[in-house]
Amino acid sequence: MTSVVDALRQHPWVGSASWNTDRTAIVVRPDAAATAVRPVPGALLREHLAHWQHVYEFVYAAAADRHGDDLDLSGWRASDTGAPFPREHMLEWIEHAVGLVLRSDPGIVLEIGCGSGLLAHRVHTRTRGYVGLDVAEPVVARLREQRLPGVRVLRAAAHEITSEAVAAAVRDIDAGPAAPDCVVLNSVTQCFPDERYLSAVISDALDLVAAGGTVVVGDIRNLGTAPDYARWLESARAPGRTDAEVARRAHDRLAAEEELLCDPRVFARIARQHRREVRTTAYAKPFRADTELTRYRYDIVYTVDTPAPPPAEAVDWADLSGPPAERLRELGDERHTLVTGIPNALLDGQARGAVTPADLAAAAPRGWAVLLDSADARRLAVGLPDRQANSAALDGSTSRPVCNDPFDRFVRQRLPEVLIDHLDTRAATPIPRIVVVEEPTTP
């Protein structure tokens, strides 16, 4: 029979295979084509995407928290309790996302990962047309059956937004050449494999959107607050644990994370590298309820090919006095002002002048928004969104990782499973331990 190493080398997902120095395991490097994003996703990348497709098809088919056609909250459960998020909290979440989409008054909206239609039901009546994409067959079929006016729904993945099928659906809205005025990815990026795929999809969206349009990337899990989140979750699930035990379990949780976590600075980096002029704004979540959705997530809005606004005059929060409303009233009608350095009471409650994002939003003048002023969301800013520039939240000089890598973890687990099945019929037993190293083999 074929030797074990030779049999492994024959598998199309393997770039190289060799014994380690003491011959206790075979070290395998995946083939670059199997993990590629471009020009098409490789086989291992497709397996990762298929995993999330199956998860959401199961969730939406069960429809455990479906309140109606326009309010299917299936899957929206708190990590600490497993209970559904309160209906009022989710309605506030939806209203915030819809506000980001409609802020630029788009005519055509293209949503990647439209899910059960939480945004579609609220956006389509205020636009000329809406195109929704999703990989989960149950929600695609359900949205089509509802026959919402001006709405077209396709079964497609995020990397397929440049396909002819999507282009045809957009063209069909205006019976001619057209481009979406807003591309939306809301609560989607956590299912992406890695930074490469994230960058590819967002770059495609920035290519696709009309001049003057926006790309809204919403409900992003923040890499900067991931340690806080893990400690909060471990403490909430077992309040009696010691600090050392919480720290250990939080570390293990982060190491086993299956979802993509993103530092806001990765989105600024994507914008800087793009061929078009792109302005990046990072929004905090201004919800009244103190949940993981408020504390540990944020939104990015890109504005494409528009003139740069006048520079903002930065005012430090510490230079103002009184409660939030009084501090902001001191500014009068200074529309060009951006108030910075505001301690986030949800994450840094002991800091002087700390305020929650919700209280800050309630005190802000009309049109202003609560923004991130640091990548870890411990500092906030408030002002007109288009005035956010040179923020530490978007500073590209960081040397730290800007995303975790759930795809690498997936490959290390999945590839040996596939290869063991492959060896069962092609090599002598016993089958040795197989270790996958990170770097794929390039042609």
TIBA-357175 format. One record per residue (C-alpha): z, y, x; residue number from 1; residue in three letters. Coordinates in nm, 2 decimals, decimal comma, padded with zeros to 4 digits, m for minus. Layout:
<pts>
Z|Y|X|NUM|ALA
...
</pts>
This chain:
<pts>
00,00|00,00|00,00|1|MET
m00,04|00,36|00,10|2|THR
00,25|00,51|00,30|3|SER
00,49|00,74|00,11|4|VAL
00,39|01,05|00,30|5|VAL
00,02|00,98|00,26|6|ASP
00,07|00,92|m00,11|7|ALA
00,24|01,25|m00,15|8|LEU
m00,03|01,43|00,04|9|ARG
m00,28|01,30|m00,21|10|GLN
m00,11|01,47|m00,50|11|HIS
m00,30|01,80|m00,59|12|PRO
00,02|02,00|m00,62|13|TRP
00,12|01,91|m00,26|14|VAL
00,00|02,12|00,03|15|GLY
00,19|01,93|00,30|16|SER
00,44|01,65|00,33|17|ALA
00,63|01,52|00,63|18|SER
00,96|01,34|00,72|19|TRP
01,25|01,56|00,83|20|ASN
01,39|01,51|01,18|21|THR
01,63|01,23|01,09|22|ASP
01,39|01,07|00,83|23|ARG
01,64|01,10|00,55|24|THR
01,40|01,30|00,33|25|ALA
01,04|01,40|00,30|26|ILE
00,99|01,78|00,31|27|VAL
00,71|01,89|00,07|28|VAL
00,54|02,23|00,05|29|ARG
00,36|02,30|m00,28|30|PRO
m00,01|02,38|m00,26|31|ASP
m00,08|02,75|m00,30|32|ALA
m00,33|02,68|m00,59|33|ALA
m00,05|02,50|m00,79|34|ALA
00,17|02,81|m00,78|35|THR
m00,09|03,08|m00,79|36|ALA
m00,10|03,36|m01,04|37|VAL
m00,45|03,48|m00,97|38|ARG
m00,73|03,42|m01,06|39|PRO
m00,57|03,18|m01,31|40|VAL
m00,22|03,04|m01,32|41|PRO
m00,18|02,73|m01,12|42|GLY
m00,06|02,40|m01,26|43|ALA
00,31|02,44|m01,17|44|LEU
00,31|02,80|m01,30|45|LEU
00,16|02,68|m01,62|46|ARG
00,43|02,42|m01,65|47|GLU
00,69|02,70|m01,62|48|HIS
00,52|02,90|m01,89|49|LEU
00,49|02,60|m02,11|50|ALA
00,86|02,54|m02,09|51|HIS
00,93|02,88|m02,25|52|TRP
00,66|02,83|m02,50|53|GLN
00,83|02,51|m02,62|54|HIS
01,17|02,68|m02,63|55|VAL
01,04|02,96|m02,86|56|TYR
00,83|02,72|m03,08|57|GLU
01,15|02,53|m03,14|58|PHE
01,35|02,84|m03,22|59|VAL
01,10|03,00|m03,45|60|TYR
01,02|02,67|m03,63|61|ALA
01,39|02,63|m03,70|62|ALA
01,41|02,99|m03,83|63|ALA
01,79|02,96|m03,83|64|ALA
01,86|03,33|m03,86|65|ASP
01,56|03,44|m04,07|66|ARG
01,66|03,71|m04,32|67|HIS
01,30|03,78|m04,44|68|GLY
00,94|03,83|m04,33|69|ASP
01,03|04,15|m04,16|70|ASP
01,37|04,05|m04,02|71|LEU
01,35|03,71|m03,85|72|ASP
01,64|03,72|m03,59|73|LEU
01,61|03,35|m03,49|74|SER
01,73|03,31|m03,13|75|GLY
01,92|03,64|m03,12|76|TRP
02,27|03,51|m03,04|77|ARG
02,55|03,64|m02,82|78|ALA
02,59|03,46|m02,49|79|SER
02,97|03,48|m02,50|80|ASP
03,03|03,34|m02,85|81|THR
02,70|03,18|m02,95|82|GLY
02,72|03,36|m03,27|83|ALA
02,43|03,57|m03,41|84|PRO
02,44|03,94|m03,32|85|PHE
02,55|04,15|m03,61|86|PRO
02,26|04,25|m03,84|87|ARG
02,34|04,62|m03,80|88|GLU
02,33|04,59|m03,42|89|HIS
01,99|04,42|m03,43|90|MET
01,85|04,68|m03,67|91|LEU
01,96|04,95|m03,42|92|GLU
01,79|04,75|m03,14|93|TRP
01,47|04,73|m03,34|94|ILE
01,48|05,10|m03,43|95|GLU
01,52|05,19|m03,06|96|HIS
01,22|04,98|m02,95|97|ALA
01,01|05,11|m03,23|98|VAL
01,10|05,47|m03,12|99|GLY
00,98|05,40|m02,77|100|LEU
00,65|05,27|m02,90|101|VAL
00,58|05,55|m03,14|102|LEU
00,71|05,83|m02,92|103|ARG
00,35|05,88|m02,79|104|SER
00,20|05,86|m03,14|105|ASP
m00,04|05,57|m03,05|106|PRO
m00,34|05,49|m03,26|107|GLY
m00,38|05,13|m03,15|108|ILE
m00,09|04,91|m03,03|109|VAL
m00,12|04,59|m02,84|110|LEU
00,20|04,38|m02,82|111|GLU
00,24|04,10|m02,57|112|ILE
00,50|03,85|m02,71|113|GLY
00,51|03,98|m03,06|114|CYS
00,75|03,70|m03,17|115|GLY
00,84|03,71|m03,54|116|SER
00,70|04,05|m03,59|117|GLY
01,01|04,27|m03,57|118|LEU
00,80|04,55|m03,43|119|LEU
00,47|04,47|m03,60|120|ALA
00,63|04,51|m03,95|121|HIS
00,75|04,86|m03,86|122|ARG
00,46|04,98|m03,64|123|VAL
00,15|04,89|m03,83|124|HIS
00,20|05,14|m04,11|125|THR
00,21|05,42|m03,86|126|ARG
m00,09|05,33|m03,65|127|THR
m00,46|05,27|m03,70|128|ARG
m00,42|04,91|m03,59|129|GLY
m00,19|04,66|m03,42|130|TYR
m00,28|04,35|m03,22|131|VAL
00,00|04,10|m03,15|132|GLY
m00,01|03,81|m02,90|133|LEU
00,23|03,52|m02,88|134|ASP
00,22|03,17|m02,74|135|VAL
00,45|03,02|m03,02|136|ALA
00,23|02,87|m03,29|137|GLU
00,49|02,90|m03,57|138|PRO
00,52|03,28|m03,55|139|VAL
00,14|03,33|m03,50|140|VAL
00,07|03,12|m03,81|141|ALA
00,35|03,30|m04,01|142|ARG
00,23|03,65|m03,92|143|LEU
m00,13|03,56|m04,01|144|ARG
m00,02|03,43|m04,35|145|GLU
00,15|03,76|m04,42|146|GLN
m00,18|03,95|m04,39|147|ARG
m00,03|04,28|m04,29|148|LEU
m00,28|04,56|m04,32|149|PRO
m00,45|04,65|m03,99|150|GLY
m00,27|04,37|m03,81|151|VAL
m00,44|04,10|m03,60|152|ARG
m00,25|03,82|m03,44|153|VAL
m00,37|03,59|m03,16|154|LEU
m00,22|03,29|m02,99|155|ARG
m00,23|03,40|m02,62|156|ALA
m00,01|03,43|m02,32|157|ALA
00,07|03,75|m02,13|158|ALA
m00,18|03,69|m01,85|159|HIS
m00,46|03,66|m02,11|160|GLU
m00,45|04,03|m02,22|161|ILE
m00,78|04,10|m02,04|162|THR
m00,95|03,81|m02,22|163|SER
m01,26|03,86|m02,44|164|GLU
m01,06|03,74|m02,75|165|ALA
m00,81|04,02|m02,70|166|VAL
m01,07|04,28|m02,63|167|ALA
m01,26|04,17|m02,94|168|ALA
m00,95|04,21|m03,16|169|ALA
m00,89|04,56|m03,03|170|VAL
m01,26|04,66|m03,08|171|ARG
m01,25|04,52|m03,43|172|ASP
m00,99|04,79|m03,53|173|ILE
m01,23|05,08|m03,47|174|ASP
m01,56|04,88|m03,50|175|ALA
m01,66|04,97|m03,15|176|GLY
m01,54|05,02|m02,79|177|PRO
m01,17|05,10|m02,78|178|ALA
m00,86|05,06|m02,57|179|ALA
m00,50|05,03|m02,69|180|PRO
m00,30|05,35|m02,67|181|ASP
00,02|05,16|m02,62|182|CYS
00,08|04,81|m02,47|183|VAL
00,42|04,66|m02,54|184|VAL
00,62|04,39|m02,37|185|LEU
00,95|04,39|m02,55|186|ASN
01,21|04,13|m02,46|187|SER
00,95|03,93|m02,28|188|VAL
00,98|03,97|m01,91|189|THR
01,29|03,74|m01,89|190|GLN
01,06|03,45|m01,95|191|CYS
00,82|03,54|m01,67|192|PHE
00,82|03,31|m01,36|193|PRO
00,86|03,56|m01,09|194|ASP
00,78|03,91|m00,95|195|GLU
00,42|03,81|m00,88|196|ARG
00,35|03,73|m01,24|197|TYR
00,54|04,03|m01,36|198|LEU
00,33|04,26|m01,13|199|SER
00,00|04,10|m01,24|200|ALA
00,07|04,13|m01,61|201|VAL
00,19|04,49|m01,59|202|ILE
m00,10|04,59|m01,36|203|SER
m00,34|04,44|m01,62|204|ASP
m00,16|04,64|m01,90|205|ALA
m00,19|04,96|m01,69|206|LEU
m00,56|04,89|m01,64|207|ASP
m00,61|04,83|m02,01|208|LEU
m00,43|05,12|m02,18|209|VAL
m00,62|05,43|m02,27|210|ALA
m00,58|05,75|m02,07|211|ALA
m00,27|05,93|m02,19|212|GLY
m00,13|05,61|m02,33|213|GLY
00,19|05,42|m02,25|214|THR
00,30|05,08|m02,15|215|VAL
00,65|05,00|m02,29|216|VAL
00,84|04,72|m02,11|217|VAL
01,15|04,68|m02,32|218|GLY
01,48|04,49|m02,32|219|ASP
01,47|04,40|m01,95|220|ILE
01,76|04,21|m01,80|221|ARG
01,90|04,41|m01,51|222|ASN
01,93|04,24|m01,17|223|LEU
02,16|04,52|m01,06|224|GLY
02,42|04,44|m01,33|225|THR
02,37|04,06|m01,31|226|ALA
02,70|04,00|m01,12|227|PRO
02,89|04,21|m01,37|228|ASP
02,73|04,02|m01,66|229|TYR
02,81|03,68|m01,50|230|ALA
03,18|03,78|m01,45|231|ARG
03,20|03,93|m01,80|232|TRP
03,05|03,61|m01,95|233|LEU
03,28|03,37|m01,76|234|GLU
03,59|03,58|m01,85|235|SER
03,49|03,60|m02,21|236|ALA
03,43|03,23|m02,25|237|ARG
03,77|03,13|m02,10|238|ALA
04,01|03,42|m02,08|239|PRO
04,27|03,22|m01,90|240|GLY
04,07|03,17|m01,58|241|ARG
04,20|03,31|m01,25|242|THR
04,00|03,59|m01,08|243|ASP
03,89|03,34|m00,81|244|ALA
03,77|03,08|m01,07|245|GLU
03,58|03,35|m01,25|246|VAL
03,42|03,47|m00,93|247|ALA
03,32|03,11|m00,83|248|ARG
03,17|03,03|m01,17|249|ARG
02,99|03,36|m01,19|250|ALA
02,83|03,30|m00,85|251|HIS
02,72|02,95|m00,96|252|ASP
02,58|03,10|m01,29|253|ARG
02,37|03,35|m01,10|254|LEU
02,24|03,08|m00,86|255|ALA
02,13|02,87|m01,16|256|ALA
01,98|03,16|m01,36|257|GLU
01,66|03,05|m01,54|258|GLU
01,55|03,39|m01,66|259|GLU
01,38|03,67|m01,46|260|LEU
01,61|03,96|m01,37|261|LEU
01,46|04,29|m01,26|262|CYS
01,59|04,59|m01,07|263|ASP
01,43|04,90|m01,23|264|PRO
01,29|04,98|m00,89|265|ARG
01,03|04,70|m00,91|266|VAL
00,86|04,89|m01,20|267|PHE
00,84|05,21|m00,99|268|ALA
00,69|05,00|m00,71|269|ARG
00,42|04,86|m00,94|270|ILE
00,34|05,21|m01,06|271|ALA
00,30|05,35|m00,71|272|ARG
00,07|05,06|m00,61|273|GLN
m00,16|05,10|m00,91|274|HIS
m00,50|05,27|m00,89|275|ARG
m00,42|05,50|m01,19|276|ARG
m00,17|05,79|m01,20|277|GLU
00,14|05,64|m01,36|278|VAL
00,47|05,81|m01,44|279|ARG
00,77|05,58|m01,48|280|THR
01,08|05,65|m01,70|281|THR
01,38|05,42|m01,71|282|ALA
01,58|05,43|m02,04|283|TYR
01,94|05,31|m02,10|284|ALA
02,03|05,13|m02,42|285|LYS
02,21|05,38|m02,64|286|PRO
02,35|05,13|m02,90|287|PHE
02,69|05,18|m03,06|288|ARG
02,80|04,82|m03,03|289|ALA
02,93|04,71|m02,69|290|ASP
02,73|04,39|m02,63|291|THR
02,53|04,24|m02,35|292|GLU
02,22|04,41|m02,51|293|LEU
02,38|04,75|m02,45|294|THR
02,54|04,69|m02,12|295|ARG
02,30|04,48|m01,92|296|TYR
01,95|04,57|m02,04|297|ARG
01,72|04,87|m02,01|298|TYR
01,37|04,98|m02,09|299|ASP
01,08|05,11|m01,88|300|ILE
00,80|05,34|m02,02|301|VAL
00,49|05,41|m01,82|302|TYR
00,27|05,70|m01,90|303|THR
m00,08|05,67|m01,77|304|VAL
m00,32|05,95|m01,65|305|ASP
m00,14|06,25|m01,78|306|THR
m00,07|06,58|m01,60|307|PRO
00,27|06,59|m01,42|308|ALA
00,52|06,79|m01,62|309|PRO
00,70|07,09|m01,47|310|PRO
00,98|06,98|m01,24|311|PRO
01,32|06,95|m01,40|312|ALA
01,62|07,14|m01,29|313|GLU
01,89|06,89|m01,21|314|ALA
02,24|06,97|m01,33|315|VAL
02,53|06,75|m01,22|316|ASP
02,75|06,62|m01,51|317|TRP
03,06|06,70|m01,30|318|ALA
02,97|07,07|m01,30|319|ASP
03,00|07,08|m01,68|320|LEU
03,33|07,06|m01,87|321|SER
03,46|06,93|m02,19|322|GLY
03,35|06,64|m02,42|323|PRO
02,98|06,54|m02,41|324|PRO
02,87|06,77|m02,69|325|ALA
03,04|07,07|m02,54|326|GLU
02,90|07,00|m02,19|327|ARG
02,55|06,98|m02,32|328|LEU
02,59|07,29|m02,54|329|ARG
02,67|07,48|m02,22|330|GLU
02,31|07,44|m02,12|331|LEU
02,18|07,62|m02,43|332|GLY
01,81|07,55|m02,49|333|ASP
01,73|07,45|m02,14|334|GLU
01,45|07,21|m02,22|335|ARG
01,35|07,17|m01,85|336|HIS
01,70|07,05|m01,75|337|THR
01,80|06,70|m01,66|338|LEU
02,17|06,63|m01,65|339|VAL
02,24|06,36|m01,38|340|THR
02,53|06,17|m01,24|341|GLY
02,70|06,07|m01,57|342|ILE
02,94|05,78|m01,53|343|PRO
02,86|05,50|m01,77|344|ASN
03,18|05,42|m01,95|345|ALA
03,07|05,07|m02,03|346|LEU
03,03|04,98|m01,66|347|LEU
03,25|05,24|m01,48|348|ASP
03,51|05,33|m01,74|349|GLY
03,77|05,46|m01,49|350|GLN
03,54|05,73|m01,35|351|ALA
03,62|06,09|m01,44|352|ARG
03,39|06,21|m01,71|353|GLY
03,27|05,87|m01,81|354|ALA
03,09|05,85|m02,14|355|VAL
02,92|05,57|m02,33|356|THR
02,54|05,58|m02,37|357|PRO
02,59|05,59|m02,75|358|ALA
02,82|05,90|m02,73|359|ASP
02,58|06,06|m02,49|360|LEU
02,28|06,00|m02,72|361|ALA
02,48|06,14|m03,02|362|ALA
02,55|06,46|m02,83|363|ALA
02,20|06,51|m02,68|364|ALA
01,96|06,77|m02,82|365|PRO
01,67|06,65|m03,03|366|ARG
01,40|06,49|m02,82|367|GLY
01,63|06,41|m02,53|368|TRP
01,70|06,05|m02,42|369|ALA
01,96|05,87|m02,23|370|VAL
01,81|05,75|m01,90|371|LEU
01,92|05,55|m01,60|372|LEU
02,03|05,75|m01,30|373|ASP
02,11|05,45|m01,08|374|SER
01,95|05,11|m01,06|375|ALA
02,27|04,93|m01,16|376|ASP
02,31|05,16|m01,47|377|ALA
02,66|05,28|m01,36|378|ARG
02,52|05,63|m01,36|379|ARG
02,32|05,78|m01,65|380|LEU
02,11|06,09|m01,70|381|ALA
02,01|06,28|m02,01|382|VAL
01,72|06,50|m02,08|383|GLY
01,35|06,49|m02,18|384|LEU
01,21|06,15|m02,07|385|PRO
00,91|06,30|m01,89|386|ASP
01,14|06,50|m01,66|387|ARG
01,29|06,19|m01,49|388|GLN
01,16|06,20|m01,13|389|ALA
01,31|06,12|m00,79|390|ASN
01,59|05,92|m00,97|391|SER
01,79|05,67|m00,77|392|ALA
01,72|05,43|m01,05|393|ALA
01,35|05,43|m00,94|394|LEU
01,38|05,50|m00,57|395|ASP
01,14|05,27|m00,39|396|GLY
01,31|05,27|m00,06|397|SER
01,55|04,98|m00,13|398|THR
01,54|04,68|00,10|399|SER
01,72|04,46|m00,14|400|ARG
01,54|04,21|m00,36|401|PRO
01,41|04,37|m00,68|402|VAL
01,38|04,04|m00,88|403|CYS
01,54|03,70|m00,86|404|ASN
01,31|03,40|m00,84|405|ASP
01,36|03,15|m01,13|406|PRO
01,02|03,00|m01,05|407|PHE
01,12|02,88|m00,71|408|ASP
01,42|02,71|m00,86|409|ARG
01,19|02,55|m01,12|410|PHE
00,95|02,42|m00,85|411|VAL
01,24|02,27|m00,65|412|ARG
01,35|02,08|m00,95|413|GLN
01,02|01,99|m01,12|414|ARG
00,80|01,90|m00,83|415|LEU
01,02|01,61|m00,71|416|PRO
01,03|01,47|m01,06|417|GLU
00,65|01,47|m01,08|418|VAL
00,61|01,33|m00,73|419|LEU
00,85|01,04|m00,80|420|ILE
00,64|00,94|m01,09|421|ASP
00,34|00,97|m00,87|422|HIS
00,49|00,74|m00,60|423|LEU
00,59|00,47|m00,85|424|ASP
00,23|00,33|m00,85|425|THR
00,11|00,44|m00,51|426|ARG
00,37|00,36|m00,24|427|ALA
00,62|00,11|m00,14|428|ALA
00,98|00,14|m00,26|429|THR
01,24|00,25|m00,22|430|PRO
01,13|00,61|m00,29|431|ILE
01,30|00,85|m00,05|432|PRO
01,46|01,18|m00,13|433|ARG
01,21|01,46|m00,17|434|ILE
01,29|01,82|m00,07|435|VAL
01,08|02,11|m00,17|436|VAL
01,07|02,41|00,06|437|VAL
00,98|02,76|m00,08|438|GLU
00,66|02,85|00,11|439|GLU
00,35|02,71|m00,04|440|PRO
00,07|02,58|00,19|441|THR
m00,23|02,81|00,19|442|THR
m00,58|02,68|00,23|443|PRO
</pts>
